[in-house]
Amino acid sequence: MEKNKGKVRCFNTDIRLLKYVQRLLRVLEIETTGPRIRARKGVLLFDKKGGKTYRTRKDVYSIYVKGRDRLRFYRLVGFTIQRKKQRLEEYLRRCGLLETPPTGPPPNSPQPSH
C-alpha cells in the first residue's frame, strides 16, 4: 500500500508467483496491471524503512490493483497488517468509497452509569 496515493501493489522477484496472484485476484473479479519490471538485477535500491541501500540480486517485478477495484480488494482480500489496512481505508474514505466509522458508542448500546 503506497502512502497517500492509495496504490495497492505487490512486488516479487518471482514473476510466476505474481502471475499466480493475478489469476487468484481475477477469480475475485479484481483486475491488476503487469507484471512489470520494477528494478533490474544489480540496481541499487534504498529501503526507506530500514534506511539501508542494497543491490538487487534479481529482477524485481510488480503488479498493481486497478483503481476501480481497490474497494473490491479491500472487501474481499484486505490486509492483515494494520498500517496497510488503515492506509487503504483512509484512501477509500478520501475518495468517498468508504463511510467514516461513527465515533462514540454504537447506537442502542447501554450507556455507562455515573
Wavefront OBJ file of the C-alpha trace (Angstrom):
o trace
v 0.000 0.000 0.000
v 1.604 3.235 -1.125
v 1.229 6.030 1.393
v -1.332 8.734 0.472
v -1.782 7.522 -3.112
v -3.962 4.501 -2.493
v -1.941 2.226 -4.734
v -2.201 -1.438 -3.862
v 0.991 -3.047 -5.148
v 2.760 -6.357 -4.868
v 6.480 -6.818 -5.556
v 8.435 -10.020 -6.035
v 11.389 -11.440 -7.927
v 9.357 -14.483 -8.975
v 7.256 -13.409 -11.943
v 5.419 -16.757 -11.903
v 4.243 -16.058 -8.365
v 2.919 -12.633 -9.372
v 1.069 -14.155 -12.327
v -0.456 -16.702 -9.946
v -1.568 -13.884 -7.611
v -3.107 -12.148 -10.625
v -5.074 -15.270 -11.537
v -6.374 -15.591 -7.969
v -7.416 -11.935 -7.937
v -9.072 -12.308 -11.349
v -11.243 -15.114 -9.905
v -12.476 -12.494 -7.426
v -13.002 -10.090 -10.357
v -10.146 -7.865 -9.195
v -8.094 -6.612 -12.141
v -4.395 -5.826 -11.941
v -1.735 -4.379 -14.202
v 1.550 -6.021 -15.067
v 3.588 -7.796 -14.051
v 6.064 -5.075 -14.933
v 9.746 -4.802 -14.224
v 10.285 -2.572 -11.180
v 14.060 -2.850 -10.838
v 16.664 -4.686 -12.862
v 19.189 -7.058 -11.351
v 22.164 -5.141 -9.949
v 20.324 -1.848 -9.341
v 20.847 -0.005 -6.044
v 17.626 0.474 -4.078
v 17.060 2.467 -0.907
v 14.858 0.943 1.801
v 13.123 3.914 3.467
v 12.029 1.881 6.491
v 15.380 0.335 7.281
v 17.413 3.264 5.992
v 19.642 0.889 4.010
v 20.787 0.813 0.428
v 21.108 -2.570 -1.207
v 21.778 -4.035 -4.641
v 19.130 -6.265 -6.195
v 20.334 -9.789 -6.986
v 17.399 -10.494 -9.294
v 14.955 -8.509 -11.396
v 12.064 -7.208 -9.291
v 8.530 -7.228 -10.747
v 5.324 -5.563 -9.616
v 1.583 -5.748 -10.121
v -0.967 -3.069 -9.181
v -4.616 -3.453 -8.309
v -6.502 -1.175 -10.689
v -8.098 1.864 -9.080
v -11.670 0.827 -9.823
v -11.058 -2.470 -7.986
v -9.447 -1.159 -4.788
v -12.714 -1.171 -2.849
v -13.416 -4.727 -4.016
v -9.864 -5.689 -2.951
v -10.499 -4.116 0.461
v -13.759 -6.007 0.927
v -12.691 -9.415 -0.400
v -8.957 -9.630 0.305
v -7.778 -6.778 2.524
v -4.633 -6.609 4.599
v -3.694 -8.277 7.864
v -1.001 -5.651 8.505
v -2.847 -2.884 10.352
v -0.883 0.066 8.940
v -1.602 -1.100 5.379
v -5.262 -1.705 6.181
v -5.548 1.771 7.720
v -3.862 3.426 4.727
v -6.257 1.752 2.319
v -9.253 2.679 4.479
v -8.093 6.313 4.653
v -7.655 6.423 0.884
v -11.100 4.911 0.260
v -12.676 7.413 2.682
v -10.952 10.345 0.938
v -12.398 9.065 -2.357
v -15.856 8.764 -0.799
v -15.922 4.991 -1.315
v -15.942 4.049 2.356
v -18.001 5.569 5.126
v -16.269 7.129 8.092
v -16.856 4.942 11.140
v -19.078 6.578 13.753
v -17.401 7.854 16.886
v -18.691 7.056 20.324
v -20.713 4.060 21.460
v -22.761 2.135 18.901
v -26.457 3.067 18.699
v -28.735 1.326 21.227
v -25.779 0.287 23.346
v -26.054 0.528 27.119
v -24.724 3.835 28.344
v -22.299 3.766 31.288
v -23.896 4.846 34.556
v -22.268 7.542 36.656
l 1 2 3 4 5 6 7 8 9 10 11 12 13 14 15 16 17 18 19 20 21 22 23 24 25 26 27 28 29 30 31 32 33 34 35 36 37 38 39 40 41 42 43 44 45 46 47 48 49 50 51 52 53 54 55 56 57 58 59 60 61 62 63 64 65 66 67 68 69 70 71 72 73 74 75 76 77 78 79 80 81 82 83 84 85 86 87 88 89 90 91 92 93 94 95 96 97 98 99 100 101 102 103 104 105 106 107 108 109 110 111 112 113 114
